[in-house]
Amino acid sequence: MKKKVFILGVCSLLLCGCGKIPTLSNGDEAVVTFKDGEMISVNDFYEEIKNSFGLNTLINMIDKYVFEAEFPDELDDANAYADAVIDQLLSNYGSEEDLLAALQQAGFQSIDAYRNNYYIGYLQNIAIETYVKDNITEEELKEYYENSVYPDMTISHILITPDVTDDMSDEEQEEAEAEAQETIESIIDELNQAKENGEDIESVFASLAEEYSEDDDTKEDGGNLGEINIGSLDSNYDELVKAANDLEDGEYSTEVITTELGYHVILKTATGEKASYDDSVDSMKEAITSDKISEDQSLMVDAIRYYRDLYELDIIDSELDSQYSIYMNNLINTYNNNNSSGKRV
């Protein structure tokens, strides 16, 4: 059974420390004293900060507690990730003093505070992925297996890369793109002609790859990419796998395939066995989770609400509770309107 959490706000941070804490005449503890005996009390300080950055601090404390309790096996990785971020920043800035100065300008009072943001953010991402993955239905898995799990396929390709440089004008870049596309279309025309003439397509394709392809790693081997599947190579090649799935062995693509690398024509020479449903479940869940989060970012809010509710979150301070409710409602409206900024929730 989950332990009920009563969040007392940032006062738990304010009251910790070493040595005796001065008190006012009414018994309130003080955080600042003056020579005339006046003091700033913890209560006054708490009331002041909760209306400025108190909600953000509170949410960090809530999520840290909830995620550390829910995902204890992920804490080492979360710490390693946060440490790596700070190490990289220290390498960039050269010293802790320079890094701290930069962070303070961005609103962080310490390096640890900035690091904590990444630590909690890492755990939050784990929570979101776990929530979405746990709510994938059997119907979704079966549909994905039918339409998006492919057998291994042996594919060759010819790549034409537009000769585009950063110093070109928009018009010059468009001309270079058009020229590259015309080249790949002419290669498809040559393949069509060879097919009409009854020539061996694999041989013709290999010759055209050696002559035209700008993929230096494969052109001397007739453009052969070997036996590949989704995720086997750079993600750009996933588009080639998807296109190849619609071809019979020995067929080539008659439409230009466009990726960030350029323009392609492919030839499928062999098709292997499709992995079984049971063997594909884990990878399908990973892929579906990634797709769902990318397509529907309101799931991020649903996930965080789920885990906070799981621990029976009860914000005792009525003002902070009201702030929190407004904050969550705004987040929900933002994501539902597809205006997400991608920030932590």
C-alpha positions as a Markdown table, in Angstrom:
| # | Residue | x | y | z |
|---|---|---|---|---|
| 1 | Met | 0.0 | 0.0 | 0.0 |
| 2 | Lys | 1.3 | 3.4 | -1.0 |
| 3 | Lys | 2.2 | 5.8 | 1.8 |
| 4 | Lys | 0.1 | 8.9 | 1.9 |
| 5 | Val | 2.1 | 12.1 | 1.4 |
| 6 | Phe | 1.3 | 15.4 | 3.1 |
| 7 | Ile | 3.3 | 18.1 | 1.4 |
| 8 | Leu | 4.2 | 20.9 | 3.8 |
| 9 | Gly | 5.8 | 23.1 | 1.1 |
| 10 | Val | 9.3 | 24.5 | 1.1 |
| 11 | Cys | 9.3 | 25.1 | 4.9 |
| 12 | Ser | 11.0 | 21.7 | 5.4 |
| 13 | Leu | 14.0 | 23.1 | 3.5 |
| 14 | Leu | 13.9 | 26.3 | 5.4 |
| 15 | Leu | 14.0 | 24.7 | 8.8 |
| 16 | Cys | 16.9 | 22.4 | 8.3 |
| 17 | Gly | 20.4 | 23.5 | 9.4 |
| 18 | Cys | 22.9 | 23.4 | 12.1 |
| 19 | Gly | 22.9 | 25.1 | 15.5 |
| 20 | Lys | 20.2 | 27.0 | 17.4 |
| 21 | Ile | 17.7 | 29.0 | 15.3 |
| 22 | Pro | 16.8 | 32.4 | 16.8 |
| 23 | Thr | 13.2 | 32.9 | 17.7 |
| 24 | Leu | 10.8 | 35.9 | 17.8 |
| 25 | Ser | 9.0 | 36.9 | 20.9 |
| 26 | Asn | 5.9 | 35.0 | 19.7 |
| 27 | Gly | 7.9 | 31.8 | 19.2 |
| 28 | Asp | 8.3 | 32.0 | 15.4 |
| 29 | Glu | 11.8 | 30.9 | 14.3 |
| 30 | Ala | 13.8 | 33.6 | 12.4 |
| 31 | Val | 15.9 | 33.4 | 9.3 |
| 32 | Val | 17.3 | 36.9 | 9.5 |
| 33 | Thr | 18.1 | 39.1 | 12.6 |
| 34 | Phe | 18.9 | 42.8 | 12.9 |
| 35 | Lys | 21.0 | 44.7 | 15.4 |
| 36 | Asp | 17.9 | 46.3 | 16.9 |
| 37 | Gly | 16.5 | 42.9 | 17.8 |
| 38 | Glu | 14.0 | 42.7 | 14.9 |
| 39 | Met | 13.9 | 39.5 | 12.8 |
| 40 | Ile | 12.4 | 38.1 | 9.6 |
| 41 | Ser | 10.5 | 35.0 | 10.6 |
| 42 | Val | 10.4 | 31.6 | 8.9 |
| 43 | Asn | 6.6 | 32.1 | 8.5 |
| 44 | Asp | 7.0 | 35.5 | 6.9 |
| 45 | Phe | 9.7 | 34.1 | 4.6 |
| 46 | Tyr | 7.6 | 31.1 | 3.7 |
| 47 | Glu | 4.6 | 33.3 | 2.8 |
| 48 | Glu | 6.8 | 35.5 | 0.6 |
| 49 | Ile | 8.5 | 32.8 | -1.4 |
| 50 | Lys | 5.5 | 30.6 | -1.9 |
| 51 | Asn | 3.9 | 33.4 | -4.0 |
| 52 | Ser | 7.0 | 33.8 | -6.2 |
| 53 | Phe | 8.9 | 30.5 | -6.9 |
| 54 | Gly | 7.3 | 28.4 | -4.2 |
| 55 | Leu | 5.1 | 26.3 | -6.5 |
| 56 | Asn | 8.0 | 25.3 | -8.7 |
| 57 | Thr | 10.0 | 24.3 | -5.7 |
| 58 | Leu | 7.1 | 22.3 | -4.3 |
| 59 | Ile | 6.5 | 20.5 | -7.6 |
| 60 | Asn | 10.2 | 19.5 | -7.7 |
| 61 | Met | 9.9 | 18.2 | -4.1 |
| 62 | Ile | 6.7 | 16.2 | -4.9 |
| 63 | Asp | 8.2 | 14.6 | -8.1 |
| 64 | Lys | 11.5 | 13.8 | -6.4 |
| 65 | Tyr | 9.7 | 11.9 | -3.7 |
| 66 | Val | 7.2 | 10.2 | -5.9 |
| 67 | Phe | 9.7 | 9.1 | -8.7 |
| 68 | Glu | 12.4 | 8.0 | -6.3 |
| 69 | Ala | 9.9 | 5.8 | -4.5 |
| 70 | Glu | 8.3 | 4.5 | -7.7 |
| 71 | Phe | 11.5 | 3.9 | -9.7 |
| 72 | Pro | 14.3 | 3.0 | -7.3 |
| 73 | Asp | 16.2 | 1.0 | -10.0 |
| 74 | Glu | 16.5 | 4.1 | -12.1 |
| 75 | Leu | 18.2 | 6.4 | -9.6 |
| 76 | Asp | 21.8 | 5.5 | -10.5 |
| 77 | Asp | 21.1 | 6.2 | -14.2 |
| 78 | Ala | 19.3 | 9.5 | -13.3 |
| 79 | Asn | 22.3 | 10.6 | -11.2 |
| 80 | Ala | 24.8 | 9.6 | -13.9 |
| 81 | Tyr | 22.8 | 11.6 | -16.5 |
| 82 | Ala | 22.6 | 14.7 | -14.3 |
| 83 | Asp | 26.3 | 14.5 | -13.4 |
| 84 | Ala | 27.1 | 14.2 | -17.1 |
| 85 | Val | 25.2 | 17.4 | -17.9 |
| 86 | Ile | 27.1 | 19.3 | -15.2 |
| 87 | Asp | 30.4 | 17.8 | -16.2 |
| 88 | Gln | 29.8 | 19.0 | -19.8 |
| 89 | Leu | 28.9 | 22.5 | -18.6 |
| 90 | Leu | 31.9 | 22.7 | -16.4 |
| 91 | Ser | 34.0 | 21.7 | -19.4 |
| 92 | Asn | 32.4 | 24.4 | -21.4 |
| 93 | Tyr | 32.7 | 27.2 | -18.8 |
| 94 | Gly | 36.0 | 26.2 | -17.3 |
| 95 | Ser | 35.3 | 26.6 | -13.6 |
| 96 | Glu | 32.5 | 26.3 | -11.1 |
| 97 | Glu | 32.6 | 30.0 | -10.5 |
| 98 | Asp | 31.9 | 30.8 | -14.1 |
| 99 | Leu | 29.2 | 28.2 | -14.4 |
| 100 | Leu | 27.5 | 29.4 | -11.3 |
| 101 | Ala | 27.5 | 33.0 | -12.5 |
| 102 | Ala | 25.8 | 31.9 | -15.8 |
| 103 | Leu | 23.3 | 29.8 | -13.9 |
| 104 | Gln | 22.4 | 32.6 | -11.5 |
| 105 | Gln | 21.7 | 34.8 | -14.5 |
| 106 | Ala | 19.2 | 32.1 | -15.7 |
| 107 | Gly | 17.5 | 32.1 | -12.3 |
| 108 | Phe | 19.3 | 29.2 | -10.5 |
| 109 | Gln | 20.9 | 29.9 | -7.2 |
| 110 | Ser | 23.3 | 26.9 | -7.2 |
| 111 | Ile | 24.8 | 24.3 | -9.5 |
| 112 | Asp | 23.0 | 21.6 | -7.4 |
| 113 | Ala | 19.6 | 23.3 | -8.1 |
| 114 | Tyr | 20.3 | 23.1 | -11.8 |
| 115 | Arg | 21.5 | 19.5 | -11.6 |
| 116 | Asn | 18.4 | 18.6 | -9.6 |
| 117 | Asn | 16.3 | 19.8 | -12.5 |
| 118 | Tyr | 17.9 | 17.3 | -14.9 |
| 119 | Tyr | 17.8 | 14.5 | -12.3 |
| 120 | Ile | 14.1 | 14.9 | -11.7 |
| 121 | Gly | 13.5 | 15.4 | -15.5 |
| 122 | Tyr | 15.2 | 12.1 | -16.2 |
| 123 | Leu | 13.0 | 10.3 | -13.7 |
| 124 | Gln | 9.9 | 12.1 | -15.1 |
| 125 | Asn | 10.7 | 10.8 | -18.6 |
| 126 | Ile | 10.9 | 7.3 | -17.2 |
| 127 | Ala | 7.5 | 7.8 | -15.5 |
| 128 | Ile | 5.9 | 9.0 | -18.7 |
| 129 | Glu | 7.3 | 6.2 | -20.8 |
| 130 | Thr | 6.3 | 3.6 | -18.2 |
| 131 | Tyr | 2.7 | 5.0 | -17.9 |
| 132 | Val | 2.2 | 5.0 | -21.7 |
| 133 | Lys | 3.8 | 1.5 | -22.1 |
| 134 | Asp | 1.6 | 0.1 | -19.4 |
| 135 | Asn | -1.5 | 1.3 | -21.1 |
| 136 | Ile | -0.9 | -0.1 | -24.5 |
| 137 | Thr | -3.7 | -2.4 | -25.5 |
| 138 | Glu | -3.6 | -5.9 | -27.1 |
| 139 | Glu | -5.4 | -4.5 | -30.1 |
| 140 | Glu | -2.8 | -1.8 | -30.6 |
| 141 | Leu | 0.0 | -4.4 | -30.4 |
| 142 | Lys | -1.8 | -6.6 | -33.0 |
| 143 | Glu | -2.4 | -3.7 | -35.3 |
| 144 | Tyr | 1.2 | -2.6 | -35.0 |
| 145 | Tyr | 2.5 | -6.1 | -35.7 |
| 146 | Glu | 0.3 | -6.4 | -38.8 |
| 147 | Asn | 1.2 | -3.1 | -40.3 |
| 148 | Ser | 4.6 | -2.0 | -38.9 |
| 149 | Val | 6.7 | -5.1 | -38.1 |
| 150 | Tyr | 8.7 | -6.1 | -41.2 |
| 151 | Pro | 10.7 | -9.1 | -42.1 |
| 152 | Asp | 14.4 | -8.6 | -42.7 |
| 153 | Met | 15.0 | -7.6 | -46.3 |
| 154 | Thr | 18.1 | -7.5 | -48.5 |
| 155 | Ile | 18.0 | -4.1 | -50.2 |
| 156 | Ser | 20.3 | -2.1 | -52.5 |
| 157 | His | 20.0 | 1.6 | -53.1 |
| 158 | Ile | 21.2 | 4.4 | -55.3 |
| 159 | Leu | 21.6 | 7.7 | -53.5 |
| 160 | Ile | 21.8 | 11.1 | -55.2 |
| 161 | Thr | 22.6 | 13.9 | -52.8 |
| 162 | Pro | 21.7 | 17.5 | -53.7 |
| 163 | Asp | 24.8 | 19.7 | -54.1 |
| 164 | Val | 23.6 | 22.3 | -51.6 |
| 165 | Thr | 25.8 | 24.6 | -49.5 |
| 166 | Asp | 25.0 | 27.1 | -46.7 |
| 167 | Asp | 26.0 | 30.1 | -48.7 |
| 168 | Met | 23.5 | 29.4 | -51.5 |
| 169 | Ser | 20.4 | 31.5 | -52.0 |
| 170 | Asp | 17.0 | 29.8 | -51.6 |
| 171 | Glu | 16.6 | 29.8 | -55.4 |
| 172 | Glu | 20.0 | 28.1 | -55.8 |
| 173 | Gln | 19.2 | 25.5 | -53.2 |
| 174 | Glu | 15.9 | 24.7 | -54.9 |
| 175 | Glu | 17.7 | 24.3 | -58.2 |
| 176 | Ala | 20.2 | 21.9 | -56.7 |
| 177 | Glu | 17.4 | 19.9 | -55.2 |
| 178 | Ala | 15.5 | 19.8 | -58.5 |
| 179 | Glu | 18.7 | 18.7 | -60.3 |
| 180 | Ala | 19.3 | 15.8 | -57.9 |
| 181 | Gln | 15.7 | 14.7 | -58.2 |
| 182 | Glu | 15.9 | 14.8 | -62.0 |
| 183 | Thr | 19.0 | 12.6 | -61.8 |
| 184 | Ile | 17.2 | 9.9 | -59.7 |
| 185 | Glu | 14.2 | 10.0 | -62.0 |
| 186 | Ser | 16.4 | 9.5 | -65.0 |
| 187 | Ile | 17.9 | 6.4 | -63.2 |
| 188 | Ile | 14.4 | 5.0 | -62.7 |
| 189 | Asp | 13.8 | 5.6 | -66.4 |
| 190 | Glu | 16.9 | 3.6 | -67.3 |
| 191 | Leu | 15.7 | 0.8 | -65.0 |
| 192 | Asn | 12.3 | 0.9 | -66.7 |
| 193 | Gln | 13.9 | 0.7 | -70.1 |
| 194 | Ala | 16.1 | -2.2 | -69.0 |
| 195 | Lys | 13.0 | -4.0 | -67.7 |
| 196 | Glu | 11.2 | -3.5 | -71.1 |
| 197 | Asn | 14.3 | -4.9 | -72.8 |
| 198 | Gly | 14.2 | -8.0 | -70.6 |
| 199 | Glu | 17.6 | -7.3 | -69.1 |
| 200 | Asp | 18.7 | -8.6 | -65.7 |
| 201 | Ile | 17.6 | -5.9 | -63.3 |
| 202 | Glu | 20.0 | -6.8 | -60.5 |
| 203 | Ser | 22.9 | -6.4 | -62.9 |
| 204 | Val | 21.7 | -3.2 | -64.4 |
| 205 | Phe | 20.9 | -1.7 | -60.9 |
| 206 | Ala | 24.4 | -2.6 | -59.7 |
| 207 | Ser | 26.0 | -0.9 | -62.7 |
| 208 | Leu | 23.9 | 2.3 | -62.2 |
| 209 | Ala | 24.8 | 2.3 | -58.5 |
| 210 | Glu | 28.5 | 2.2 | -59.4 |
| 211 | Glu | 28.1 | 5.0 | -61.9 |
| 212 | Tyr | 25.8 | 7.3 | -60.1 |
| 213 | Ser | 25.3 | 6.6 | -56.4 |
| 214 | Glu | 26.8 | 9.1 | -53.9 |
| 215 | Asp | 26.9 | 6.5 | -51.1 |
| 216 | Asp | 30.6 | 5.8 | -51.1 |
| 217 | Asp | 30.2 | 2.9 | -48.6 |
| 218 | Thr | 28.0 | 0.9 | -51.0 |
| 219 | Lys | 28.4 | 2.1 | -54.6 |
| 220 | Glu | 31.3 | -0.2 | -55.4 |
| 221 | Asp | 29.1 | -3.2 | -54.2 |
| 222 | Gly | 26.2 | -2.2 | -56.4 |
| 223 | Gly | 24.5 | -0.2 | -53.7 |
| 224 | Asn | 24.1 | -3.3 | -51.5 |
| 225 | Leu | 22.9 | -2.4 | -48.0 |
| 226 | Gly | 22.7 | -6.0 | -46.9 |
| 227 | Glu | 19.9 | -7.6 | -44.9 |
| 228 | Ile | 18.3 | -4.8 | -42.9 |
| 229 | Asn | 15.2 | -3.9 | -41.0 |
| 230 | Ile | 13.8 | -0.9 | -39.0 |
| 231 | Gly | 16.5 | 0.4 | -36.7 |
| 232 | Ser | 19.4 | -1.6 | -38.4 |
| 233 | Leu | 21.0 | 1.6 | -39.8 |
| 234 | Asp | 20.6 | 5.3 | -39.5 |
| 235 | Ser | 16.9 | 6.2 | -39.1 |
| 236 | Asn | 16.9 | 7.7 | -42.6 |
| 237 | Tyr | 17.2 | 4.1 | -43.9 |
| 238 | Asp | 13.9 | 3.1 | -42.1 |
| 239 | Glu | 12.1 | 4.8 | -45.0 |
| 240 | Leu | 13.9 | 2.5 | -47.4 |
| 241 | Val | 12.7 | -0.5 | -45.4 |
| 242 | Lys | 9.1 | 0.7 | -45.4 |
| 243 | Ala | 9.2 | 1.2 | -49.2 |
| 244 | Ala | 10.9 | -2.2 | -49.7 |
| 245 | Asn | 8.1 | -3.9 | -47.8 |
| 246 | Asp | 5.7 | -3.0 | -50.7 |
| 247 | Leu | 8.0 | -4.6 | -53.3 |
| 248 | Glu | 8.3 | -8.2 | -54.4 |
| 249 | Asp | 11.8 | -9.7 | -54.5 |
| 250 | Gly | 13.6 | -8.5 | -57.6 |
| 251 | Glu | 11.5 | -5.3 | -57.9 |
| 252 | Tyr | 12.7 | -1.8 | -57.7 |
| 253 | Ser | 11.0 | 1.4 | -56.5 |
| 254 | Thr | 9.4 | 3.4 | -59.3 |
| 255 | Glu | 8.8 | 6.4 | -57.2 |
| 256 | Val | 11.5 | 8.6 | -55.8 |
| 257 | Ile | 12.2 | 8.0 | -52.1 |
| 258 | Thr | 13.2 | 11.2 | -50.2 |
| 259 | Thr | 15.1 | 11.3 | -46.9 |
| 260 | Glu | 17.3 | 13.8 | -45.2 |
| 261 | Leu | 20.3 | 12.2 | -47.1 |
| 262 | Gly | 18.8 | 12.9 | -50.5 |
| 263 | Tyr | 16.9 | 11.0 | -53.1 |
| 264 | His | 16.9 | 7.2 | -53.4 |
| 265 | Val | 15.8 | 4.4 | -55.7 |
| 266 | Ile | 15.9 | 0.9 | -54.1 |
| 267 | Leu | 16.0 | -2.7 | -55.3 |
| 268 | Lys | 14.7 | -5.6 | -53.0 |
| 269 | Thr | 16.5 | -8.8 | -53.7 |
| 270 | Ala | 15.4 | -11.1 | -50.9 |
| 271 | Thr | 12.9 | -11.3 | -48.0 |
| 272 | Gly | 13.5 | -13.2 | -44.8 |
| 273 | Glu | 11.1 | -14.4 | -42.1 |
| 274 | Lys | 9.1 | -12.0 | -40.0 |
| 275 | Ala | 9.8 | -12.2 | -36.3 |
| 276 | Ser | 7.0 | -13.8 | -34.3 |
| 277 | Tyr | 4.5 | -11.8 | -32.4 |
| 278 | Asp | 5.7 | -12.9 | -29.0 |
| 279 | Asp | 9.3 | -12.1 | -29.9 |
| 280 | Ser | 8.3 | -8.6 | -31.1 |
| 281 | Val | 6.2 | -7.5 | -28.1 |
| 282 | Asp | 9.0 | -5.7 | -26.3 |
| 283 | Ser | 10.2 | -3.8 | -29.3 |
| 284 | Met | 6.7 | -3.0 | -30.4 |
| 285 | Lys | 5.9 | -1.5 | -27.0 |
| 286 | Glu | 9.0 | 0.7 | -27.2 |
| 287 | Ala | 8.0 | 1.9 | -30.7 |
| 288 | Ile | 4.3 | 2.5 | -29.9 |
| 289 | Thr | 5.3 | 4.4 | -26.7 |
| 290 | Ser | 7.6 | 6.7 | -28.6 |
| 291 | Asp | 5.0 | 7.3 | -31.4 |
| 292 | Lys | 2.2 | 8.0 | -28.9 |
| 293 | Ile | 4.2 | 10.5 | -26.8 |
| 294 | Ser | 5.3 | 12.2 | -30.0 |
| 295 | Glu | 1.8 | 12.4 | -31.4 |
| 296 | Asp | -0.1 | 13.2 | -28.2 |
| 297 | Gln | 1.8 | 15.1 | -25.7 |
| 298 | Ser | -1.2 | 15.4 | -23.4 |
| 299 | Leu | -0.2 | 11.9 | -22.3 |
| 300 | Met | 2.7 | 13.5 | -20.5 |
| 301 | Val | 0.3 | 15.3 | -18.3 |
| 302 | Asp | -1.8 | 12.2 | -17.8 |
| 303 | Ala | 1.2 | 10.3 | -16.7 |
| 304 | Ile | 2.4 | 12.8 | -14.2 |
| 305 | Arg | -1.1 | 13.2 | -12.7 |
| 306 | Tyr | -1.3 | 9.4 | -12.4 |
| 307 | Tyr | 1.8 | 9.0 | -10.4 |
| 308 | Arg | 1.1 | 12.0 | -8.2 |
| 309 | Asp | -2.4 | 10.7 | -7.5 |
| 310 | Leu | -1.0 | 7.2 | -6.9 |
| 311 | Tyr | 0.7 | 8.6 | -3.8 |
| 312 | Glu | -2.5 | 10.3 | -2.6 |
| 313 | Leu | -1.0 | 13.8 | -2.9 |
| 314 | Asp | -2.5 | 16.2 | -0.4 |
| 315 | Ile | -1.2 | 19.8 | -0.5 |
| 316 | Ile | -2.1 | 21.2 | 3.0 |
| 317 | Asp | -1.4 | 24.8 | 2.3 |
| 318 | Ser | -4.7 | 26.1 | 0.6 |
| 319 | Glu | -2.9 | 28.8 | -1.4 |
| 320 | Leu | -0.4 | 26.4 | -2.8 |
| 321 | Asp | -3.1 | 23.9 | -3.5 |
| 322 | Ser | -5.0 | 26.5 | -5.5 |
| 323 | Gln | -1.9 | 27.5 | -7.4 |
| 324 | Tyr | -1.2 | 23.8 | -8.1 |
| 325 | Ser | -4.8 | 23.2 | -9.4 |
| 326 | Ile | -4.6 | 26.3 | -11.7 |
| 327 | Tyr | -1.1 | 25.2 | -12.9 |
| 328 | Met | -2.3 | 21.7 | -13.8 |
| 329 | Asn | -5.5 | 23.0 | -15.5 |
| 330 | Asn | -3.4 | 25.3 | -17.6 |
| 331 | Leu | -1.1 | 22.5 | -18.6 |
| 332 | Ile | -4.0 | 20.3 | -19.6 |
| 333 | Asn | -5.4 | 23.1 | -21.8 |
| 334 | Thr | -2.0 | 23.8 | -23.3 |
| 335 | Tyr | -1.4 | 20.3 | -24.3 |
| 336 | Asn | -5.0 | 19.7 | -25.5 |
| 337 | Asn | -4.6 | 22.8 | -27.8 |
| 338 | Asn | -1.3 | 21.3 | -29.2 |
| 339 | Asn | 0.7 | 24.3 | -28.0 |
| 340 | Ser | 3.1 | 22.3 | -25.8 |
| 341 | Ser | 6.5 | 23.8 | -25.2 |
| 342 | Gly | 8.0 | 20.4 | -24.4 |
| 343 | Lys | 9.0 | 21.5 | -20.9 |
| 344 | Arg | 8.8 | 19.3 | -17.8 |
| 345 | Val | 5.3 | 19.2 | -16.3 |
